[in-house]
């Protein structure tokens, strides 16, 4: 038992050391959030926030501190751009959580670690669909994106509840994830093709989606491991690593494109 606990602690430490959220570790960002929280999230400032908060943000559970984090993120981005630095990543933990549990599961196969691996994988796919909704519809219709996000949360809850409380069906889990992956692929590709003339960087997103979906077929294959080490699942894991660098490059390009037409706030009142 002590050995297992030590192993999990080491894995958690490795995940914590991953450079996934440089932006929200910056002193400028942290100081900004602290000041904003002190000025805007208590007393009259909090009353003002609540009275002016749109209903869809309230239903989504958006708090005053969440609003401070969002505004301060753009403050930090603005400073990075003015100084000529690359835009950092903020709060990059959704995929990190999934890969952490995948590592734990492949290190020690138990009922709990298997479920956490599968559930986190489904969460990543649904989150990608949500991001697509935000990028394609949410910038002009934020209420639609919030409502769609709530629907996806209900879908995830139903999926996890069925596998946890009714029957852990491997076939159903595979079909469900393939279906979600196809929705993700078609939606992103459709948006990329539609916006290709005015957004030349969308080719990166299109390539990522096609490659991820194509490599997913490795999950459906079964063959003896190469050198008795690399089976189809292991090859799939290895193959997806470089793809995320291309997707992050797309996210940076797309963020810079959006910033050209959106003034960056440099002061949080």
DANOR-V588890 format. One record per residue. N is the residue number from 1. RES is the residue in one letter. SS is DSSP state (H for helix, E for strand, L for the rest). PHI is phi in degrees with one decimal (999 if undefined). D_FIRST is the distance of its C-alpha to the first C-alpha in whole Angstrom. Layout:
n=N res=RES ss=SS phi=PHI d_first=D_FIRST
n=N res=RES ss=SS phi=PHI d_first=D_FIRST
This chain:
n=1 res=X ss=L phi=999 d_first=0
n=2 res=X ss=H phi=-62.7 d_first=4
n=3 res=X ss=H phi=-63.7 d_first=5
n=4 res=X ss=H phi=-64.7 d_first=5
n=5 res=X ss=H phi=-62.5 d_first=6
n=6 res=X ss=H phi=-62.8 d_first=9
n=7 res=X ss=H phi=-62.8 d_first=10
n=8 res=X ss=H phi=-64.8 d_first=11
n=9 res=X ss=H phi=-64.6 d_first=12
n=10 res=X ss=H phi=-65.0 d_first=14
n=11 res=X ss=H phi=-65.3 d_first=16
n=12 res=X ss=H phi=-62.9 d_first=17
n=13 res=X ss=H phi=-64.5 d_first=18
n=14 res=X ss=H phi=-64.2 d_first=20
n=15 res=X ss=H phi=-65.5 d_first=21
n=16 res=X ss=H phi=-66.6 d_first=23
n=17 res=X ss=H phi=-80.7 d_first=25
n=18 res=X ss=L phi=-62.5 d_first=26
n=19 res=X ss=L phi=-83.8 d_first=30
n=20 res=X ss=L phi=-108.3 d_first=30
n=21 res=X ss=L phi=-145.8 d_first=32
n=22 res=X ss=L phi=-62.5 d_first=35
n=23 res=X ss=H phi=-59.0 d_first=37
n=24 res=X ss=H phi=-80.1 d_first=35
n=25 res=X ss=H phi=-101.0 d_first=34
n=26 res=X ss=L phi=-69.4 d_first=38
n=27 res=X ss=H phi=-57.7 d_first=39
n=28 res=X ss=H phi=-60.3 d_first=43
n=29 res=X ss=H phi=-65.3 d_first=41
n=30 res=X ss=H phi=-64.9 d_first=38
n=31 res=X ss=H phi=-64.6 d_first=42
n=32 res=X ss=H phi=-62.4 d_first=43
n=33 res=X ss=H phi=-63.2 d_first=41
n=34 res=X ss=H phi=-62.0 d_first=41
n=35 res=X ss=H phi=-65.5 d_first=45
n=36 res=X ss=H phi=-61.7 d_first=45
n=37 res=X ss=H phi=-64.0 d_first=43
n=38 res=X ss=H phi=-70.0 d_first=45
n=39 res=X ss=H phi=-83.7 d_first=48
n=40 res=X ss=H phi=-107.1 d_first=47
n=41 res=X ss=L phi=-113.8 d_first=45
n=42 res=X ss=L phi=-152.7 d_first=46
n=43 res=X ss=H phi=59.6 d_first=49
n=44 res=X ss=H phi=-64.6 d_first=52
n=45 res=X ss=H phi=-62.3 d_first=50
n=46 res=X ss=H phi=-67.5 d_first=48
n=47 res=X ss=H phi=-60.9 d_first=51
n=48 res=X ss=H phi=-64.5 d_first=52
n=49 res=X ss=H phi=-61.3 d_first=49
n=50 res=X ss=H phi=-66.4 d_first=49
n=51 res=X ss=H phi=-73.4 d_first=52
n=52 res=X ss=H phi=-106.4 d_first=52
n=53 res=X ss=L phi=-76.2 d_first=49
n=54 res=X ss=L phi=-60.6 d_first=50
n=55 res=X ss=H phi=-63.0 d_first=49
n=56 res=X ss=H phi=-68.0 d_first=47
n=57 res=X ss=H phi=-72.9 d_first=45
n=58 res=X ss=H phi=-65.2 d_first=44
n=59 res=X ss=H phi=-65.4 d_first=43
n=60 res=X ss=L phi=-80.5 d_first=40
n=61 res=X ss=L phi=79.5 d_first=39
n=62 res=X ss=L phi=-74.9 d_first=40
n=63 res=X ss=L phi=-98.8 d_first=40
n=64 res=X ss=H phi=-62.6 d_first=43
n=65 res=X ss=H phi=-65.5 d_first=40
n=66 res=X ss=H phi=-59.6 d_first=39
n=67 res=X ss=H phi=-65.9 d_first=43
n=68 res=X ss=H phi=-63.2 d_first=43
n=69 res=X ss=H phi=-61.0 d_first=40
n=70 res=X ss=H phi=-65.4 d_first=42
n=71 res=X ss=H phi=-64.2 d_first=45
n=72 res=X ss=H phi=-70.1 d_first=43
n=73 res=X ss=H phi=-60.3 d_first=42
n=74 res=X ss=H phi=-70.8 d_first=46
n=75 res=X ss=H phi=-61.0 d_first=47
n=76 res=X ss=H phi=-65.3 d_first=44
n=77 res=X ss=H phi=-60.1 d_first=45
n=78 res=X ss=H phi=-60.6 d_first=49
n=79 res=X ss=H phi=-66.7 d_first=48
n=80 res=X ss=H phi=-60.9 d_first=47
n=81 res=X ss=H phi=-66.5 d_first=49
n=82 res=X ss=H phi=-64.3 d_first=52
n=83 res=X ss=L phi=-90.3 d_first=51
n=84 res=X ss=L phi=82.7 d_first=50
n=85 res=X ss=L phi=-94.6 d_first=47
n=86 res=X ss=L phi=-71.2 d_first=44
n=87 res=X ss=L phi=-69.5 d_first=43
n=88 res=X ss=L phi=-81.8 d_first=40
n=89 res=X ss=L phi=-90.3 d_first=37
n=90 res=X ss=L phi=-119.0 d_first=36
n=91 res=X ss=L phi=50.6 d_first=33
n=92 res=X ss=L phi=-86.6 d_first=31
n=93 res=X ss=L phi=-121.0 d_first=28
n=94 res=X ss=H phi=-60.9 d_first=28
n=95 res=X ss=H phi=-65.4 d_first=28
n=96 res=X ss=H phi=-60.0 d_first=26
n=97 res=X ss=H phi=-63.7 d_first=23
n=98 res=X ss=H phi=-64.9 d_first=24
n=99 res=X ss=H phi=-70.9 d_first=23
n=100 res=X ss=H phi=-61.7 d_first=20
n=101 res=X ss=H phi=-71.0 d_first=19
n=102 res=X ss=H phi=-64.3 d_first=20
n=103 res=X ss=H phi=-64.2 d_first=18
n=104 res=X ss=H phi=-61.9 d_first=15
n=105 res=X ss=H phi=-63.6 d_first=16
n=106 res=X ss=H phi=-74.4 d_first=18
n=107 res=X ss=H phi=-84.0 d_first=15
n=108 res=X ss=L phi=-142.0 d_first=12
n=109 res=X ss=L phi=-83.8 d_first=15
n=110 res=X ss=L phi=-129.9 d_first=14
n=111 res=X ss=H phi=-61.2 d_first=16
n=112 res=X ss=H phi=-67.3 d_first=15
n=113 res=X ss=H phi=-66.2 d_first=15
n=114 res=X ss=H phi=-64.7 d_first=18
n=115 res=X ss=H phi=-63.8 d_first=20
n=116 res=X ss=H phi=-62.9 d_first=20
n=117 res=X ss=H phi=-62.5 d_first=21
n=118 res=X ss=H phi=-66.9 d_first=24
n=119 res=X ss=H phi=-66.7 d_first=25
n=120 res=X ss=H phi=-67.7 d_first=25
n=121 res=X ss=H phi=-63.4 d_first=27
n=122 res=X ss=H phi=-63.6 d_first=29
n=123 res=X ss=H phi=-63.1 d_first=29
n=124 res=X ss=H phi=-62.9 d_first=30
n=125 res=X ss=H phi=-63.7 d_first=33
n=126 res=X ss=H phi=-65.5 d_first=35
n=127 res=X ss=H phi=-67.2 d_first=34
n=128 res=X ss=H phi=-64.0 d_first=37
n=129 res=X ss=H phi=-64.1 d_first=39
n=130 res=X ss=H phi=-63.0 d_first=39
n=131 res=X ss=H phi=-60.7 d_first=40
n=132 res=X ss=H phi=-62.9 d_first=43
n=133 res=X ss=H phi=-62.8 d_first=44
n=134 res=X ss=H phi=-62.3 d_first=44
n=135 res=X ss=H phi=-71.9 d_first=46
n=136 res=X ss=H phi=-90.3 d_first=48
n=137 res=X ss=H phi=-124.0 d_first=49
n=138 res=X ss=H phi=-67.6 d_first=47
n=139 res=X ss=L phi=-66.3 d_first=49
n=140 res=X ss=L phi=-99.6 d_first=53
n=141 res=X ss=L phi=-131.3 d_first=51
n=142 res=X ss=H phi=-60.8 d_first=48
n=143 res=X ss=H phi=-64.8 d_first=48
n=144 res=X ss=H phi=-64.6 d_first=48
n=145 res=X ss=H phi=-63.8 d_first=45
n=146 res=X ss=H phi=-65.2 d_first=43
n=147 res=X ss=H phi=-64.9 d_first=44
n=148 res=X ss=H phi=-66.7 d_first=43
n=149 res=X ss=H phi=-61.1 d_first=39
n=150 res=X ss=H phi=-62.7 d_first=39
n=151 res=X ss=H phi=-64.0 d_first=40
n=152 res=X ss=H phi=-64.8 d_first=37
n=153 res=X ss=H phi=-64.1 d_first=35
n=154 res=X ss=H phi=-64.1 d_first=36
n=155 res=X ss=H phi=-62.9 d_first=36
n=156 res=X ss=H phi=-64.1 d_first=32
n=157 res=X ss=H phi=-62.5 d_first=31
n=158 res=X ss=H phi=-65.9 d_first=33
n=159 res=X ss=H phi=-62.5 d_first=31
n=160 res=X ss=H phi=-68.0 d_first=28
n=161 res=X ss=H phi=-63.4 d_first=29
n=162 res=X ss=H phi=-63.8 d_first=30
n=163 res=X ss=H phi=-69.1 d_first=27
n=164 res=X ss=H phi=-87.9 d_first=25
n=165 res=X ss=H phi=-106.1 d_first=27
n=166 res=X ss=H phi=-103.9 d_first=29
n=167 res=X ss=L phi=-160.3 d_first=28
n=168 res=X ss=L phi=-82.2 d_first=26
n=169 res=X ss=L phi=-98.7 d_first=29
n=170 res=X ss=H phi=-64.1 d_first=29
n=171 res=X ss=H phi=-63.7 d_first=32
n=172 res=X ss=H phi=-61.7 d_first=33
n=173 res=X ss=H phi=-61.0 d_first=30
n=174 res=X ss=H phi=-65.5 d_first=32
n=175 res=X ss=H phi=-62.3 d_first=35
n=176 res=X ss=H phi=-62.1 d_first=35
n=177 res=X ss=H phi=-70.2 d_first=33
n=178 res=X ss=H phi=-64.2 d_first=36
n=179 res=X ss=H phi=-63.0 d_first=39
n=180 res=X ss=H phi=-63.6 d_first=37
n=181 res=X ss=H phi=-64.0 d_first=37
n=182 res=X ss=H phi=-67.6 d_first=41
n=183 res=X ss=H phi=-60.1 d_first=42
n=184 res=X ss=H phi=-60.2 d_first=40
n=185 res=X ss=H phi=-63.3 d_first=42
n=186 res=X ss=H phi=-63.9 d_first=46
n=187 res=X ss=H phi=-65.5 d_first=46
n=188 res=X ss=H phi=-63.4 d_first=45
n=189 res=X ss=H phi=-63.7 d_first=47
n=190 res=X ss=H phi=-60.5 d_first=50
n=191 res=X ss=H phi=-65.7 d_first=50
n=192 res=X ss=H phi=-62.9 d_first=50
n=193 res=X ss=H phi=-65.6 d_first=53
n=194 res=X ss=H phi=-67.3 d_first=55
n=195 res=X ss=H phi=-103.0 d_first=54
n=196 res=X ss=L phi=-57.6 d_first=55
n=197 res=X ss=L phi=-63.7 d_first=58
n=198 res=X ss=L phi=-97.9 d_first=57
n=199 res=X ss=L phi=-126.1 d_first=54
n=200 res=X ss=L phi=-62.7 d_first=54
n=201 res=X ss=L phi=-78.5 d_first=50
n=202 res=X ss=H phi=-69.8 d_first=49
n=203 res=X ss=H phi=-61.0 d_first=49
n=204 res=X ss=H phi=-64.1 d_first=46
n=205 res=X ss=H phi=-63.3 d_first=44
n=206 res=X ss=H phi=-62.5 d_first=46
n=207 res=X ss=H phi=-62.6 d_first=45
n=208 res=X ss=H phi=-60.8 d_first=41
n=209 res=X ss=H phi=-64.6 d_first=41
n=210 res=X ss=H phi=-65.8 d_first=43
n=211 res=X ss=H phi=-65.2 d_first=40
n=212 res=X ss=H phi=-62.0 d_first=37
n=213 res=X ss=H phi=-69.3 d_first=39
n=214 res=X ss=H phi=-66.1 d_first=40
n=215 res=X ss=H phi=-68.3 d_first=37
n=216 res=X ss=H phi=-62.8 d_first=35
n=217 res=X ss=H phi=-65.1 d_first=37
n=218 res=X ss=H phi=-60.8 d_first=34
n=219 res=X ss=H phi=-68.3 d_first=32
n=220 res=X ss=H phi=-92.3 d_first=34
n=221 res=X ss=L phi=-90.0 d_first=35
n=222 res=X ss=L phi=-149.0 d_first=33
n=223 res=X ss=L phi=-148.5 d_first=34
n=224 res=X ss=L phi=-59.0 d_first=32
n=225 res=X ss=L phi=-60.2 d_first=30
n=226 res=X ss=E phi=-70.4 d_first=33
n=227 res=X ss=L phi=57.4 d_first=32
n=228 res=X ss=L phi=59.7 d_first=29
n=229 res=X ss=L phi=-129.8 d_first=27
n=230 res=X ss=E phi=-96.3 d_first=29
n=231 res=X ss=L phi=-91.3 d_first=29
n=232 res=X ss=H phi=-60.4 d_first=31
n=233 res=X ss=H phi=-66.7 d_first=28
n=234 res=X ss=H phi=-64.6 d_first=27
n=235 res=X ss=H phi=-63.9 d_first=31
n=236 res=X ss=H phi=-61.5 d_first=31
n=237 res=X ss=H phi=-60.6 d_first=28
n=238 res=X ss=H phi=-63.5 d_first=30
n=239 res=X ss=H phi=-68.9 d_first=34
n=240 res=X ss=H phi=-80.0 d_first=33
n=241 res=X ss=H phi=-61.3 d_first=32
n=242 res=X ss=H phi=-69.3 d_first=36
n=243 res=X ss=H phi=-62.9 d_first=37
n=244 res=X ss=H phi=-69.1 d_first=35
n=245 res=X ss=H phi=-65.3 d_first=37
n=246 res=X ss=H phi=-68.2 d_first=40
n=247 res=X ss=H phi=-67.2 d_first=40
n=248 res=X ss=H phi=-64.7 d_first=39
n=249 res=X ss=H phi=-62.6 d_first=42
n=250 res=X ss=H phi=-62.4 d_first=44
n=251 res=X ss=H phi=-61.9 d_first=42
n=252 res=X ss=H phi=-65.5 d_first=44
n=253 res=X ss=H phi=-61.5 d_first=47
n=254 res=X ss=H phi=-69.4 d_first=47
n=255 res=X ss=H phi=-64.5 d_first=46
n=256 res=X ss=H phi=-65.0 d_first=49
n=257 res=X ss=H phi=-63.1 d_first=52
n=258 res=X ss=H phi=-66.5 d_first=51
n=259 res=X ss=H phi=-67.8 d_first=51
n=260 res=X ss=H phi=-62.3 d_first=55
n=261 res=X ss=L phi=-104.4 d_first=56
n=262 res=X ss=L phi=-123.5 d_first=54
n=263 res=X ss=L phi=-65.0 d_first=55
n=264 res=X ss=L phi=-89.3 d_first=52
n=265 res=X ss=L phi=-66.6 d_first=52
n=266 res=X ss=L phi=-110.3 d_first=52
n=267 res=X ss=L phi=-144.5 d_first=52
n=268 res=X ss=L phi=-110.4 d_first=50
n=269 res=X ss=L phi=-91.0 d_first=52
